[in-house]
Amino acid sequence: MRRALLLGLAAVCVFAMVAAILTKLTPEPLKESDYLVIGSVATLVSLLVVFLRLVTTSMKGSDVFFKRRRK
């Protein structure tokens, strides 16, 4: 339970950081479509961080995506 809570908190922090950085980098004046793109990119990055964190920590097998069938 604690691991999932920390992973979710990390994802929220990554989302906020990426959204803040992209808001500062995007030229003014910002339109609604700019906010949509910023939110989409921040969501993509935070989901990628969560996925990579899960693959590198909890799924420590040689074949993460494929499992061999028994004969």
Short mmCIF file of the C-alpha atoms (twelve columns), coordinates in Angstrom:
data_MODEL
# 
_entry.id   MODEL 
# 
loop_
_atom_site.group_PDB 
_atom_site.id 
_atom_site.type_symbol 
_atom_site.label_atom_id 
_atom_site.label_alt_id 
_atom_site.label_comp_id 
_atom_site.label_asym_id 
_atom_site.label_seq_id 
_atom_site.Cartn_x 
_atom_site.Cartn_y 
_atom_site.Cartn_z 
_atom_site.pdbx_PDB_model_num 
ATOM 1  C CA . MET A 1  0.000  0.000   0.000   1 
ATOM 2  C CA . ARG A 2  2.781  2.395   0.901   1 
ATOM 3  C CA . ARG A 3  4.662  1.652   -2.320  1 
ATOM 4  C CA . ALA A 4  1.594  2.436   -4.432  1 
ATOM 5  C CA . LEU A 5  1.012  5.660   -2.515  1 
ATOM 6  C CA . LEU A 6  4.614  6.774   -3.040  1 
ATOM 7  C CA . LEU A 7  4.436  5.874   -6.725  1 
ATOM 8  C CA . GLY A 8  1.257  7.904   -7.147  1 
ATOM 9  C CA . LEU A 9  2.764  10.851  -5.288  1 
ATOM 10 C CA . ALA A 10 5.855  10.694  -7.501  1 
ATOM 11 C CA . ALA A 11 3.662  10.673  -10.616 1 
ATOM 12 C CA . VAL A 12 1.770  13.745  -9.406  1 
ATOM 13 C CA . CYS A 13 5.053  15.550  -8.660  1 
ATOM 14 C CA . VAL A 14 6.450  14.707  -12.104 1 
ATOM 15 C CA . PHE A 15 3.209  15.897  -13.719 1 
ATOM 16 C CA . ALA A 16 3.340  19.215  -11.839 1 
ATOM 17 C CA . MET A 17 7.008  19.796  -12.670 1 
ATOM 18 C CA . VAL A 18 6.583  19.044  -16.381 1 
ATOM 19 C CA . ALA A 19 3.441  21.175  -16.605 1 
ATOM 20 C CA . ALA A 20 5.188  24.102  -14.880 1 
ATOM 21 C CA . ILE A 21 8.243  23.834  -17.134 1 
ATOM 22 C CA . LEU A 22 6.157  23.650  -20.307 1 
ATOM 23 C CA . THR A 23 4.001  26.580  -19.182 1 
ATOM 24 C CA . LYS A 24 7.136  28.703  -18.754 1 
ATOM 25 C CA . LEU A 25 8.613  27.576  -22.101 1 
ATOM 26 C CA . THR A 26 5.482  28.130  -24.178 1 
ATOM 27 C CA . PRO A 27 5.362  31.643  -25.668 1 
ATOM 28 C CA . GLU A 28 2.677  34.042  -24.465 1 
ATOM 29 C CA . PRO A 29 -0.318 34.493  -24.899 1 
ATOM 30 C CA . LEU A 30 -1.439 30.967  -24.042 1 
ATOM 31 C CA . LYS A 31 -4.616 29.669  -25.647 1 
ATOM 32 C CA . GLU A 32 -6.834 26.811  -24.539 1 
ATOM 33 C CA . SER A 33 -5.158 24.506  -27.041 1 
ATOM 34 C CA . ASP A 34 -1.754 25.309  -25.515 1 
ATOM 35 C CA . TYR A 35 -3.002 24.184  -22.108 1 
ATOM 36 C CA . LEU A 36 -4.373 21.014  -23.708 1 
ATOM 37 C CA . VAL A 37 -0.980 20.198  -25.242 1 
ATOM 38 C CA . ILE A 38 0.851  20.996  -21.987 1 
ATOM 39 C CA . GLY A 39 -1.460 18.707  -20.010 1 
ATOM 40 C CA . SER A 40 -1.180 15.924  -22.568 1 
ATOM 41 C CA . VAL A 41 2.611  15.997  -22.616 1 
ATOM 42 C CA . ALA A 42 2.782  16.148  -18.809 1 
ATOM 43 C CA . THR A 43 0.428  13.160  -18.552 1 
ATOM 44 C CA . LEU A 44 2.477  11.192  -21.070 1 
ATOM 45 C CA . VAL A 45 5.730  11.876  -19.227 1 
ATOM 46 C CA . SER A 46 4.290  11.009  -15.816 1 
ATOM 47 C CA . LEU A 47 2.804  7.732   -17.100 1 
ATOM 48 C CA . LEU A 48 6.141  6.873   -18.700 1 
ATOM 49 C CA . VAL A 49 7.905  7.491   -15.380 1 
ATOM 50 C CA . VAL A 50 5.408  5.247   -13.552 1 
ATOM 51 C CA . PHE A 51 5.795  2.504   -16.154 1 
ATOM 52 C CA . LEU A 52 9.582  2.597   -16.088 1 
ATOM 53 C CA . ARG A 53 9.598  2.617   -12.299 1 
ATOM 54 C CA . LEU A 54 7.357  -0.451  -12.160 1 
ATOM 55 C CA . VAL A 55 9.384  -2.336  -14.751 1 
ATOM 56 C CA . THR A 56 12.708 -1.633  -13.070 1 
ATOM 57 C CA . THR A 57 11.646 -2.380  -9.482  1 
ATOM 58 C CA . SER A 58 8.761  -4.805  -9.070  1 
ATOM 59 C CA . MET A 59 9.051  -6.827  -12.281 1 
ATOM 60 C CA . LYS A 60 12.646 -7.991  -12.011 1 
ATOM 61 C CA . GLY A 61 12.570 -10.868 -14.437 1 
ATOM 62 C CA . SER A 62 14.565 -11.488 -17.548 1 
ATOM 63 C CA . ASP A 63 11.399 -11.489 -19.652 1 
ATOM 64 C CA . VAL A 64 9.174  -8.680  -18.438 1 
ATOM 65 C CA . PHE A 65 6.838  -8.677  -21.413 1 
ATOM 66 C CA . PHE A 66 6.963  -12.330 -22.474 1 
ATOM 67 C CA . LYS A 67 6.576  -15.539 -20.526 1 
ATOM 68 C CA . ARG A 68 7.561  -18.920 -21.872 1 
ATOM 69 C CA . ARG A 69 4.930  -21.621 -22.024 1 
ATOM 70 C CA . ARG A 70 5.431  -24.926 -20.340 1 
ATOM 71 C CA . LYS A 71 5.760  -27.833 -22.720 1 
# 
